[in-house]
Amino acid sequence: MPTSFELTPEMMRAIIMDHYSSPRHKHDAEGEGYVSLHSSSVNCIDDIEVYLKLNKEGKVEDACWNGVACAISTASSDIICDLLVGKTEDEAKYLIEQYNHMLHEEPYDAEPLEEALAFKNTSRQAARIHCATIGWDAFNELIKGHKHE
């Protein structure tokens, strides 16, 4: 039986700072088969491009992003890339839906969110919600717009 534990503010900060200082998925897409979407913010420095590659079965093969972003946007965009790879379109939509529920203090399923749980207190600073969702919203649009071959 899995042991449950509460993420402390220090743990959340450490996760965010790790993905901000060493983003694993911050680069342009390499190769063919990617779709992309530009996203920016009028309230912050965030100006990013997200890239998504789905296979013929609708599973995420790769996800990455590039651009200029604040700590919250950088970390959240990087974390969603980690979480999306290997997911089906439906799993990806569910993941994004649960993340948005969490950010808006609505009931949510924590299990698929993994490191994204580091953003659960973002609603306390409403202006940061857009920073925490800029990459997630862009990936959501790409997934919703994907046409099965």
TORMARPA-856982 format. One record per atom (N, C-alpha, C): residue in three letters; atom name; x, y, z. Coordinates in Angstrom, 3 decimals, always signed. Each point is the difference from the previous one (the first is absolute). Example, Ala and Ser with C-alpha at 12.3 -4.5 7.8 and 13.67 -1.06 7.14 Angstrom:
2
PAMI   rest   atom          u          v          w
PAMI    ALA      N    +13.190     -5.690     +7.800
PAMI    ALA     CA     -0.890     +1.190     +0.000
PAMI    ALA      C     +0.900     +1.200     +0.000
PAMI    SER      N     -0.350     +1.050     -0.720
PAMI    SER     CA     +0.820     +1.190     +0.060
PAMI    SER      C     -0.770     +1.090     +0.730
***
This chain:
149
PAMI   rest   atom          u          v          w
PAMI    MET      N     +0.858     -1.179     +0.000
PAMI    MET     CA     -0.858     +1.179     +0.000
PAMI    MET      C     +0.901     +1.239     +0.000
PAMI    PRO      N     -0.250     +0.964     -0.933
PAMI    PRO     CA     +0.852     +1.187     -0.068
PAMI    PRO      C     -0.139     +0.865     +1.245
PAMI    THR      N     +1.100     +0.555     +0.389
PAMI    THR     CA     +0.010     +0.914     +1.132
PAMI    THR      C     -0.273     +1.399     -0.511
PAMI    SER      N     -0.891     +0.687     +0.669
PAMI    SER     CA     -0.320     +1.359     -0.410
PAMI    SER      C     +0.756     +0.971     +0.906
PAMI    PHE      N     +0.406     +1.111     -0.582
PAMI    PHE     CA     +0.690     +1.012     +0.791
PAMI    PHE      C     -0.393     +1.363     -0.539
PAMI    GLU      N     +0.191     +0.993     +0.817
PAMI    GLU     CA     -0.336     +1.371     -0.371
PAMI    GLU      C     +1.246     +0.703     -0.511
PAMI    LEU      N     -0.128     +0.627     -1.156
PAMI    LEU     CA     +1.107     +0.809     -0.517
PAMI    LEU      C     +0.124     +1.248     +0.863
PAMI    THR      N     +1.171     +0.233     +0.509
PAMI    THR     CA     +0.223     +1.211     +0.794
PAMI    THR      C     +0.284     +1.163     -0.954
PAMI    PRO      N     -0.158     +1.227     +0.472
PAMI    PRO     CA     +0.353     +1.147     -0.842
PAMI    PRO      C     +1.451     -0.060     -0.482
PAMI    GLU      N     +0.879     -0.511     +0.829
PAMI    GLU     CA     +1.408     -0.119     -0.388
PAMI    GLU      C     +0.172     -0.991     -1.144
PAMI    MET      N     -0.725     -1.125     +0.063
PAMI    MET     CA     +0.064     -1.004     -1.065
PAMI    MET      C     -0.545     +0.574     -1.308
PAMI    MET      N     -1.107     +0.728     +0.100
PAMI    MET     CA     -0.597     +0.606     -1.195
PAMI    MET      C     +0.972     +0.997     -0.626
PAMI    ARG      N     +0.610     +0.824     +0.820
PAMI    ARG     CA     +0.974     +0.977     -0.487
PAMI    ARG      C     +1.182     -0.703     -0.659
PAMI    ALA      N     +0.462     -1.089     +0.598
PAMI    ALA     CA     +1.140     -0.745     -0.548
PAMI    ALA      C     -0.336     -0.592     -1.373
PAMI    ILE      N     -1.191     -0.534     -0.151
PAMI    ILE     CA     -0.426     -0.554     -1.303
PAMI    ILE      C     -0.029     +1.107     -1.044
PAMI    ILE      N     -0.612     +1.122     +0.344
PAMI    ILE     CA     -0.109     +1.126     -0.937
PAMI    ILE      C     +1.389     +0.520     -0.367
PAMI    MET      N     +0.854     +0.195     +0.984
PAMI    MET     CA     +1.337     +0.533     -0.281
PAMI    MET      C     +0.856     -0.982     -0.789
PAMI    ASP      N     -0.180     -1.297     +0.217
PAMI    ASP     CA     +0.734     -1.003     -0.766
PAMI    ASP      C     -0.363     +0.092     -1.484
PAMI    HIS      N     -1.290     +0.073     -0.308
PAMI    HIS     CA     -0.422     +0.078     -1.399
PAMI    HIS      C     +0.282     +1.376     -0.610
PAMI    TYR      N     +0.070     +1.023     +0.834
PAMI    TYR     CA     +0.337     +1.332     -0.505
PAMI    TYR      C     +1.495     +0.089     -0.332
PAMI    SER      N     +0.836     -0.477     +0.896
PAMI    SER     CA     +1.447     +0.133     -0.207
PAMI    SER      C     +0.555     -1.038     -0.976
PAMI    SER      N     -0.655     -1.143     -0.128
PAMI    SER     CA     +0.472     -1.057     -0.909
PAMI    SER      C     -1.165     -0.626     -0.763
PAMI    PRO      N     -0.665     +0.778     -0.847
PAMI    PRO     CA     -1.136     -0.578     -0.738
PAMI    PRO      C     +0.473     -1.096     -0.957
PAMI    ARG      N     -0.675     -1.137     +0.048
PAMI    ARG     CA     +0.388     -1.143     -0.823
PAMI    ARG      C     -0.560     +0.060     -1.409
PAMI    HIS      N     -1.078     +0.729     -0.176
PAMI    HIS     CA     -0.716     -0.003     -1.280
PAMI    HIS      C     +0.027     +1.355     -0.706
PAMI    LYS      N     +0.894     +0.895     +0.400
PAMI    LYS     CA     +0.063     +1.333     -0.602
PAMI    LYS      C     +0.947     -0.024     -1.197
PAMI    HIS      N     -0.588     -0.214     -1.167
PAMI    HIS     CA     +0.743     -0.012     -1.266
PAMI    HIS      C     -1.010     -0.037     -1.137
PAMI    ASP      N     +0.432     +0.368     -1.177
PAMI    ASP     CA     -0.871     -0.102     -1.156
PAMI    ASP      C     -0.192     -1.460     -0.365
PAMI    ALA      N     -1.089     -0.290     -0.679
PAMI    ALA     CA     -0.272     -1.358     -0.469
PAMI    ALA      C     +1.051     -0.393     -1.026
PAMI    GLU      N     +0.413     -1.230     +0.066
PAMI    GLU     CA     +0.976     -0.515     -0.947
PAMI    GLU      C     -0.660     -1.116     -0.795
PAMI    GLY      N     +0.004     +0.137     -1.313
PAMI    GLY     CA     -0.611     -1.020     -0.843
PAMI    GLY      C     -1.369     +0.420     -0.490
PAMI    GLU      N     -0.652     -0.933     -0.640
PAMI    GLU     CA     -1.309     +0.275     -0.604
PAMI    GLU      C     -1.124     -0.555     +0.862
PAMI    GLY      N     -1.203     +0.423     -0.331
PAMI    GLY     CA     -1.178     -0.538     +0.644
PAMI    GLY      C     -0.506     +0.789     +1.193
PAMI    TYR      N     +0.587     +1.143     +0.260
PAMI    TYR     CA     -0.431     +0.823     +1.126
PAMI    TYR      C     -1.040     +1.022     -0.435
PAMI    VAL      N     -0.890     +0.316     +0.901
PAMI    VAL     CA     -0.870     +1.161     -0.146
PAMI    VAL      C     +0.463     +0.978     +1.075
PAMI    SER      N     -0.219     +1.284     -0.222
PAMI    SER     CA     +0.464     +0.983     +0.978
PAMI    SER      C     -1.022     +1.105     +0.166
PAMI    LEU      N     +0.142     +0.707     +1.089
PAMI    LEU     CA     -0.886     +1.119     +0.295
PAMI    LEU      C     +0.783     +1.028     +0.804
PAMI    HIS      N     -0.149     +1.254     -0.377
PAMI    HIS     CA     +0.630     +1.108     +0.711
PAMI    HIS      C     -0.955     +0.488     +1.082
PAMI    SER      N     +0.556     +0.364     +1.140
PAMI    SER     CA     -0.807     +0.528     +1.092
PAMI    SER      C     +0.813     +1.057     +0.737
PAMI    SER      N     -0.670     +1.079     +0.384
PAMI    SER     CA     +0.693     +1.059     +0.726
PAMI    SER      C     -0.944     +0.628     +1.019
PAMI    SER      N     +0.571     +0.835     +0.831
PAMI    SER     CA     -0.758     +0.639     +1.066
PAMI    SER      C     +0.181     +1.515     -0.074
PAMI    VAL      N     -1.060     +0.731     +0.270
PAMI    VAL     CA     +0.105     +1.459     +0.071
PAMI    VAL      C     +0.432     +0.444     +1.398
PAMI    ASN      N     -0.100     -0.897     +0.983
PAMI    ASN     CA     +0.306     +0.349     +1.389
PAMI    ASN      C     +1.370     -0.462     +0.480
PAMI    CYS      N     +0.713     -0.752     -0.822
PAMI    CYS     CA     +1.271     -0.567     +0.434
PAMI    CYS      C     +0.919     -0.084     -1.221
PAMI    ILE      N     +1.230     -0.450     +0.193
PAMI    ILE     CA     +0.954     -0.098     -1.107
PAMI    ILE      C     -0.255     -1.209     -0.883
PAMI    ASP      N     -0.937     -0.827     +0.363
PAMI    ASP     CA     -0.239     -1.268     -0.682
PAMI    ASP      C     -0.298     +0.173     -1.487
PAMI    ASP      N     +0.815     -0.651     -0.801
PAMI    ASP     CA     -0.149     +0.012     -1.458
PAMI    ASP      C     +0.605     -1.313     -0.494
PAMI    ILE      N     -0.848     -1.025     -0.138
PAMI    ILE     CA     +0.502     -1.346     -0.275
PAMI    ILE      C     -0.662     -0.624     -1.221
PAMI    GLU      N     +0.663     -1.004     -0.514
PAMI    GLU     CA     -0.517     -0.858     -1.061
PAMI    GLU      C     +0.008     -1.411     +0.577
PAMI    VAL      N     -1.124     -0.700     -0.113
PAMI    VAL     CA     -0.042     -1.396     +0.452
PAMI    VAL      C     -0.077     -0.907     -1.219
PAMI    TYR      N     +0.603     -1.170     +0.118
PAMI    TYR     CA     +0.069     -0.967     -1.096
PAMI    TYR      C     -0.508     -1.343     +0.501
PAMI    LEU      N     -0.819     -0.636     -0.812
PAMI    LEU     CA     -0.597     -1.276     +0.373
PAMI    LEU      C     +0.072     -0.961     -1.171
PAMI    LYS      N     +0.381     -1.230     +0.307
PAMI    LYS     CA     +0.056     -1.038     -1.029
PAMI    LYS      C     -0.841     -1.181     +0.473
PAMI    LEU      N     -1.045     -0.296     -0.760
PAMI    LEU     CA     -0.858     -1.133     +0.293
PAMI    LEU      C     +0.194     -1.059     -1.070
PAMI    ASN      N     -0.073     -1.267     +0.404
PAMI    ASN     CA     +0.103     -1.058     -0.999
PAMI    ASN      C     -1.377     -0.287     -0.607
PAMI    LYS      N     -0.055     -0.932     -0.923
PAMI    LYS     CA     -1.255     -0.293     -0.715
PAMI    LYS      C     -1.091     -0.530     +0.924
PAMI    GLU      N     +0.404     -0.575     +1.118
PAMI    GLU     CA     -0.983     -0.504     +0.967
PAMI    GLU      C     -0.485     +1.098     +0.948
PAMI    GLY      N     +0.554     +1.184     -0.135
PAMI    GLY     CA     -0.420     +1.109     +0.851
PAMI    GLY      C     +0.740     +0.083     +1.321
PAMI    LYS      N     +1.131     -0.674     +0.106
PAMI    LYS     CA     +0.831     +0.077     +1.214
PAMI    LYS      C     +1.068     +1.061     -0.167
PAMI    VAL      N     +0.300     +0.694     +1.084
PAMI    VAL     CA     +1.030     +1.036     -0.025
PAMI    VAL      C     +1.369     -0.666     -0.077
PAMI    GLU      N     +0.709     +0.269     -1.081
PAMI    GLU     CA     +1.372     -0.494     -0.170
PAMI    GLU      C     +1.010     +0.957     +0.603
PAMI    ASP      N     -0.264     +1.300     -0.131
PAMI    ASP     CA     +0.920     +0.995     +0.519
PAMI    ASP      C     -0.738     +1.295     +0.260
PAMI    ALA      N     +0.514     +0.745     +0.956
PAMI    ALA     CA     -0.520     +1.325     +0.320
PAMI    ALA      C     +1.184     +0.842     +0.450
PAMI    CYS      N     +0.094     +1.206     -0.535
PAMI    CYS     CA     +1.062     +0.912     +0.410
PAMI    CYS      C     -0.498     +1.430     -0.191
PAMI    TRP      N     +0.808     +0.924     +0.434
PAMI    TRP     CA     -0.374     +1.409     -0.093
PAMI    TRP      C     +1.283     +0.828     -0.063
PAMI    ASN      N     -0.148     +1.243     -0.438
PAMI    ASN     CA     +1.146     +0.899     +0.000
PAMI    ASN      C     -0.508     +1.428     +0.080
PAMI    GLY      N     +0.860     +0.886     +0.462
PAMI    GLY     CA     -0.361     +1.401     +0.093
PAMI    GLY      C     +0.468     +0.605     +1.302
PAMI    VAL      N     -0.578     +1.146     +0.316
PAMI    VAL     CA     +0.328     +0.739     +1.209
PAMI    VAL      C     -1.175     -0.140     +0.953
PAMI    ALA      N     +0.302     -0.341     +1.250
PAMI    ALA     CA     -1.085     -0.200     +0.958
PAMI    ALA      C     +0.495     +0.230     +1.422
PAMI    CYS      N     -0.917     +0.429     +0.855
PAMI    CYS     CA     +0.317     +0.176     +1.417
PAMI    CYS      C     +0.192     -1.374     +0.644
PAMI    ALA      N     +0.353     -0.014     +1.262
PAMI    ALA     CA     +0.266     -1.261     +0.702
PAMI    ALA      C     -1.217     -0.919     +0.002
PAMI    ILE      N     -1.166     +0.554     +0.266
PAMI    ILE     CA     -1.217     -0.817     +0.069
PAMI    ILE      C     -0.330     -0.579     -1.381
PAMI    SER      N     +0.036     +0.826     -1.030
PAMI    SER     CA     -0.295     -0.483     -1.357
PAMI    SER      C     +1.024     -1.019     -0.473
PAMI    THR      N     +1.272     +0.265     +0.265
PAMI    THR     CA     +1.050     -0.931     -0.403
PAMI    THR      C     -0.215     -1.356     +0.661
PAMI    ALA      N     -0.168     +0.004     +1.304
PAMI    ALA     CA     -0.151     -1.261     +0.732
PAMI    ALA      C     -1.273     -0.737     -0.406
PAMI    SER      N     -1.115     +0.707     -0.098
PAMI    SER     CA     -1.258     -0.687     -0.334
PAMI    SER      C     +0.016     -0.520     -1.434
PAMI    SER      N     +0.588     +0.744     -0.933
PAMI    SER     CA     +0.089     -0.464     -1.392
PAMI    SER      C     +0.910     -1.213     -0.095
PAMI    ASP      N     +1.059     -0.013     +0.782
PAMI    ASP     CA     +0.918     -1.129     -0.011
PAMI    ASP      C     -0.637     -1.242     +0.621
PAMI    ILE      N     -0.715     +0.193     +1.084
PAMI    ILE     CA     -0.645     -1.129     +0.677
PAMI    ILE      C     -1.075     -0.626     -0.873
PAMI    ILE      N     -0.796     +0.809     -0.699
PAMI    ILE     CA     -1.028     -0.617     -0.840
PAMI    ILE      C     +0.633     -0.842     -1.104
PAMI    CYS      N     +1.144     +0.415     -0.501
PAMI    CYS     CA     +0.681     -0.810     -1.017
PAMI    CYS      C     +0.352     -1.371     +0.572
PAMI    ASP      N     +0.539     -0.019     +1.220
PAMI    ASP     CA     +0.301     -1.276     +0.668
PAMI    ASP      C     -1.250     -0.871     +0.077
PAMI    LEU      N     -1.103     +0.617     +0.397
PAMI    LEU     CA     -1.221     -0.757     +0.253
PAMI    LEU      C     -0.720     -0.448     -1.268
PAMI    LEU      N     +0.133     +0.747     -1.080
PAMI    LEU     CA     -0.727     -0.329     -1.227
PAMI    LEU      C     +0.570     -1.193     -0.764
PAMI    VAL      N     +1.320     -0.147     +0.002
PAMI    VAL     CA     +0.625     -1.045     -0.818
PAMI    VAL      C     -0.526     -1.377     +0.411
PAMI    GLY      N     -0.505     -0.726     -0.999
PAMI    GLY     CA     -0.547     -1.334     +0.218
PAMI    GLY      C     -1.494     -0.035     +0.252
PAMI    LYS      N     -0.614     +1.167     +0.171
PAMI    LYS     CA     -1.437     +0.057     +0.274
PAMI    LYS      C     -0.812     -0.048     -1.299
PAMI    THR      N     -1.191     -0.561     +0.084
PAMI    THR     CA     -0.952     +0.069     -1.103
PAMI    THR      C     -0.605     +1.397     +0.008
PAMI    GLU      N     -0.709     +0.337     -1.068
PAMI    GLU     CA     -0.665     +1.311     -0.037
PAMI    GLU      C     -0.968     +0.149     +1.169
PAMI    ASP      N     -0.781     -1.044     +0.283
PAMI    ASP     CA     -0.967     +0.080     +1.099
PAMI    ASP      C     +0.689     +0.148     +1.352
PAMI    GLU      N     +1.102     -0.734     +0.204
PAMI    GLU     CA     +0.748     +0.129     +1.249
PAMI    GLU      C     +0.585     +1.400     +0.138
PAMI    ALA      N     +0.493     +0.553     -1.095
PAMI    ALA     CA     +0.570     +1.350     +0.017
PAMI    ALA      C     -1.075     +1.035     +0.323
PAMI    LYS      N     -1.162     -0.132     -0.610
PAMI    LYS     CA     -1.105     +0.932     +0.285
PAMI    LYS      C     -0.412     -0.085     +1.469
PAMI    TYR      N     -0.071     -1.223     +0.523
PAMI    TYR     CA     -0.372     -0.198     +1.403
PAMI    TYR      C     +1.039     +0.648     +0.925
PAMI    LEU      N     +1.266     -0.220     -0.291
PAMI    LEU     CA     +1.091     +0.583     +0.777
PAMI    LEU      C     -0.146     +1.522     +0.057
PAMI    ILE      N     -0.186     +0.622     -1.143
PAMI    ILE     CA     -0.118     +1.461     -0.074
PAMI    ILE      C     -1.247     +0.477     +0.729
PAMI    GLU      N     -1.077     -0.746     -0.142
PAMI    GLU     CA     -1.248     +0.352     +0.692
PAMI    GLU      C     +0.208     -0.027     +1.522
PAMI    GLN      N     +0.662     -1.029     +0.501
PAMI    GLN     CA     +0.229     -0.108     +1.447
PAMI    GLN      C     +0.919     +1.111     +0.506
PAMI    TYR      N     +0.998     +0.342     -0.795
PAMI    TYR     CA     +0.903     +1.094     +0.354
PAMI    TYR      C     -0.775     +1.313     +0.125
PAMI    ASN      N     -0.857     +0.269     -0.960
PAMI    ASN     CA     -0.801     +1.227     +0.054
PAMI    ASN      C     -0.963     -0.003     +1.178
PAMI    HIS      N     -0.602     -1.141     +0.298
PAMI    HIS     CA     -0.854     -0.090     +1.189
PAMI    HIS      C     +0.799     +0.340     +1.259
PAMI    MET      N     +1.210     -0.562     +0.095
PAMI    MET     CA     +0.846     +0.260     +1.165
PAMI    MET      C     +0.301     +1.492     +0.127
PAMI    LEU      N     +0.398     +0.635     -1.113
PAMI    LEU     CA     +0.365     +1.418     +0.046
PAMI    LEU      C     -1.171     +0.895     +0.370
PAMI    HIS      N     -1.217     -0.442     -0.306
PAMI    HIS     CA     -1.181     +0.813     +0.294
PAMI    HIS      C     -0.716     -0.480     +1.261
PAMI    GLU      N     +0.735     -0.786     +0.809
PAMI    GLU     CA     -0.498     -0.477     +1.292
PAMI    GLU      C     -1.313     -0.760     -0.115
PAMI    GLU      N     -0.120     -0.794     -1.059
PAMI    GLU     CA     -1.151     -0.881     -0.196
PAMI    GLU      C     +0.448     -1.421     +0.321
PAMI    PRO      N     -0.940     -0.903     +0.266
PAMI    PRO     CA     +0.401     -1.391     +0.242
PAMI    PRO      C     +0.787     -0.545     -1.202
PAMI    TYR      N     +1.083     -0.748     +0.298
PAMI    TYR     CA     +0.849     -0.521     -1.073
PAMI    TYR      C     +0.604     -1.334     +0.410
PAMI    ASP      N     +0.455     -0.733     -0.991
PAMI    ASP     CA     +0.682     -1.274     +0.178
PAMI    ASP      C     +1.499     +0.301     +0.025
PAMI    ALA      N     +0.649     -0.169     +1.132
PAMI    ALA     CA     +1.418     +0.335     +0.157
PAMI    ALA      C     +0.922     -1.029     -0.649
PAMI    GLU      N     -0.451     -1.226     -0.154
PAMI    GLU     CA     +0.887     -1.077     -0.448
PAMI    GLU      C     +0.744     +0.277     -1.298
PAMI    PRO      N     -0.655     +0.447     -1.061
PAMI    PRO     CA     +0.757     +0.190     -1.247
PAMI    PRO      C     +0.897     +1.244     -0.004
PAMI    LEU      N     -0.129     +0.867     +0.988
PAMI    LEU     CA     +0.699     +1.283     -0.029
PAMI    LEU      C     +1.469     -0.074     +0.406
PAMI    GLU      N     +0.370     -0.974     +0.793
PAMI    GLU     CA     +1.386     -0.190     +0.416
PAMI    GLU      C     +0.660     +1.322     +0.395
PAMI    GLU      N     +1.099     +0.399     -0.659
PAMI    GLU     CA     +0.713     +1.229     +0.390
PAMI    GLU      C     -0.831     +1.265     -0.219
PAMI    ALA      N     -1.015     -0.061     -0.826
PAMI    ALA     CA     -0.851     +1.174     -0.216
PAMI    ALA      C     -0.739     +0.403     +1.277
PAMI    LEU      N     -0.049     -0.891     +0.978
PAMI    LEU     CA     -0.599     +0.343     +1.289
PAMI    LEU      C     +0.747     +1.145     +0.685
PAMI    ALA      N     +1.211     +0.270     -0.445
PAMI    ALA     CA     +0.773     +1.111     +0.558
PAMI    ALA      C     -0.694     +1.346     -0.218
PAMI    PHE      N     -0.961     +0.044     -0.918
PAMI    PHE     CA     -0.701     +1.252     -0.307
PAMI    PHE      C     -1.348     +0.113     +0.700
PAMI    LYS      N     -0.277     -0.885     +0.953
PAMI    LYS     CA     -1.334     -0.007     +0.603
PAMI    LYS      C     -0.327     +1.260     +0.792
PAMI    ASN      N     +0.984     +0.749     +0.437
PAMI    ASN     CA     -0.269     +1.241     +0.737
PAMI    ASN      C     +0.018     +1.236     -0.897
PAMI    THR      N     +0.103     -0.200     -1.291
PAMI    THR     CA     +0.082     +1.124     -0.936
PAMI    THR      C     -1.228     +0.904     +0.084
PAMI    SER      N     -1.151     -0.573     +0.316
PAMI    SER     CA     -1.225     +0.806     +0.068
PAMI    SER      C     +0.079     +1.086     +1.062
PAMI    ARG      N     +0.908     -0.128     +0.941
PAMI    ARG     CA     +0.182     +1.038     +1.025
PAMI    ARG      C     +0.561     +1.284     -0.602
PAMI    GLN      N     +0.619     -0.113     -1.165
PAMI    GLN     CA     +0.499     +1.162     -0.741
PAMI    GLN      C     -0.649     -0.052     -1.377
PAMI    ALA      N     -1.201     +0.513     -0.085
PAMI    ALA     CA     -0.816     -0.133     -1.214
PAMI    ALA      C     +0.730     +0.439     -1.271
PAMI    ALA      N     +0.856     +0.991     +0.102
PAMI    ALA     CA     +0.716     +0.482     -1.179
PAMI    ALA      C     +0.957     -1.056     -0.546
PAMI    ARG      N     +0.378     -0.969     +0.809
PAMI    ARG     CA     +0.939     -1.040     -0.426
PAMI    ARG      C     -0.693     -1.185     -0.675
PAMI    ILE      N     -1.325     -0.058     +0.072
PAMI    ILE     CA     -0.714     -1.120     -0.623
PAMI    ILE      C     +0.288     -0.040     -1.494
PAMI    HIS      N     +0.005     +1.145     -0.659
PAMI    HIS     CA     +0.289     +0.005     -1.439
PAMI    HIS      C     +1.420     -0.505     -0.259
PAMI    CYS      N     +0.933     +0.379     +0.839
PAMI    CYS     CA     +1.384     -0.481     -0.154
PAMI    CYS      C     +0.049     -1.522     +0.132
PAMI    ALA      N     -0.779     -0.537     +0.925
PAMI    ALA     CA     -0.004     -1.443     +0.253
PAMI    ALA      C     -0.755     -0.785     -1.062
PAMI    THR      N     -0.782     +0.696     -0.829
PAMI    THR     CA     -0.818     -0.719     -0.997
PAMI    THR      C     +0.369     +0.307     -1.440
PAMI    ILE      N     +0.908     +0.918     -0.249
PAMI    ILE     CA     +0.273     +0.413     -1.383
PAMI    ILE      C     +0.415     -1.186     -0.883
PAMI    GLY      N     +0.907     -0.811     +0.468
PAMI    GLY     CA     +0.413     -1.173     -0.760
PAMI    GLY      C     -1.094     -1.063     -0.040
PAMI    TRP      N     -0.661     -0.210     +1.121
PAMI    TRP     CA     -1.062     -1.000     +0.093
PAMI    TRP      C     -1.147     +0.336     -0.958
PAMI    ASP      N     -0.396     +1.276     -0.045
PAMI    ASP     CA     -1.081     +0.404     -0.903
PAMI    ASP      C     +0.393     -0.193     -1.460
PAMI    ALA      N     +1.247     +0.318     -0.331
PAMI    ALA     CA     +0.466     -0.162     -1.378
PAMI    ALA      C     +0.019     -1.476     -0.389
PAMI    PHE      N     +0.507     -0.863     +0.876
PAMI    PHE     CA     -0.012     -1.434     -0.298
PAMI    PHE      C     -1.428     -0.520     -0.108
PAMI    ASN      N     -0.890     +0.499     +0.827
PAMI    ASN     CA     -1.408     -0.406     -0.063
PAMI    ASN      C     -0.596     +0.339     -1.362
PAMI    GLU      N     +0.284     +1.188     -0.497
PAMI    GLU     CA     -0.495     +0.402     -1.325
PAMI    GLU      C     +0.544     -0.916     -1.098
PAMI    LEU      N     +1.274     -0.335     +0.086
PAMI    LEU     CA     +0.591     -0.894     -1.005
PAMI    LEU      C     -0.630     -1.387     +0.049
PAMI    ILE      N     -0.244     -0.502     +1.194
PAMI    ILE     CA     -0.588     -1.334     +0.153
PAMI    ILE      C     -1.448     +0.011     -0.500
PAMI    LYS      N     -0.749     +1.018     +0.378
PAMI    LYS     CA     -1.390     +0.096     -0.462
PAMI    LYS      C     -0.087     +0.149     -1.506
PAMI    GLY      N     +0.984     +0.659     -0.600
PAMI    GLY     CA     -0.013     +0.227     -1.437
PAMI    GLY      C     +0.561     -1.137     -0.828
PAMI    HIS      N     +0.554     -1.026     +0.674
PAMI    HIS     CA     +0.603     -1.126     -0.725
PAMI    HIS      C     -1.079     -0.818     -0.707
PAMI    LYS      N     +0.248     -0.270     -1.249
PAMI    LYS     CA     -0.926     -0.830     -0.794
PAMI    LYS      C     +0.620     -1.379     -0.178
PAMI    HIS      N     -0.751     -1.005     +0.371
PAMI    HIS     CA     +0.472     -1.377     -0.186
PAMI    HIS      C     +0.130     -0.309     -1.480
PAMI    GLU      N     +1.074     -0.660     -0.368
PAMI    GLU     CA     +0.224     -0.353     -1.406
PAMI    GLU      C     -0.738     -1.271     -0.359
***
